[in-house]
Amino acid sequence: MKRIGFFLVILMLSQAAASEPWVSFGAKAGLYTSNTTEIPTGWPQTSFKNGFAGGVYMDYAFNRYFSLQPEILYVMKGLDGGIERSSIVVDYSAHFDYIEIPLLAKFTVAGKSHFSPYFFAGPGVGINLAADVDIESGDESSGESRIGSSDWSGIMNKTEFTFSFGGGCRYAIGLGGITADARFDLGLSNVYSGGEVTTEIGGDRRTDIIQAGNSKNLGFALLVGYNF
């Protein structure tokens, strides 16, 4: 079986090398849902947060079946969480914005139909642009509430390494086509290193210590686009 697999890889690479490559470009955008793999200390639970992802890409096709697809995406990651102690309820909403540059190897199931399913996988690197947390604190006994924010930019790791995989479909229209795909993004490096953050809420300012161990981003995206 190993020999058969080896010869299949050699055959595919030789076909790719013998074919005339062509380049296409496109744009895509859609829903991005994310969380982290480890809960920050003091947060009893977190939930997935919905955001936006979108950007541009290039498809370098060696033949009808195999291509490399580098992308530049703006991705809104984060998480939602809350703490409830006695009558005090504190809700958190973390916003982590990234520029992501994945490099995907794509396999297309090419046929005579206008529909062309495809599958992809590959590594990527992300650059953190902003990190802040919106906070709302309420006292159920008095009915009072306060809102504020916390700046996490000082404890964020500026670079993130990821691995993405998924699949989708392209519908050919004229010289271009409409695309729709779903992907999973797995963080390979820690989201933040931990440390002090500045929090302002209801006019008060304090310093908090954030610890999250080996917390990594986890995301799922549904994107639609057009390429030409």
FENPESUL-V315570 format. One line per field, one symbol per residue. burial: I if it has 16 or more other ideal C-beta (glycine too) atoms within 10 Angstrom, else O. Layout:
burial=???
This chain:
burial=OOOOOOOOOOOOOOOOOOOOOOOIOIOIOOOIIIIIOOIIOOIOOIOOIOIOIIIOIOIOIIIOIIIIIOIOIOIIIIIIIOOOOOOOOIIIIIIIIIOIIIOIOIOIOOOOOOOIOIOIIIOIIIOIOOIIIOIOIIOOOOOOOOOIOIOIOOIIOOOIOIOIOIOIOIOOOOOOIOIOIOIOIOIOOIIIOIOOIOIOIOOOOOOOOIOIOOIIIIIOIOIOIOIO
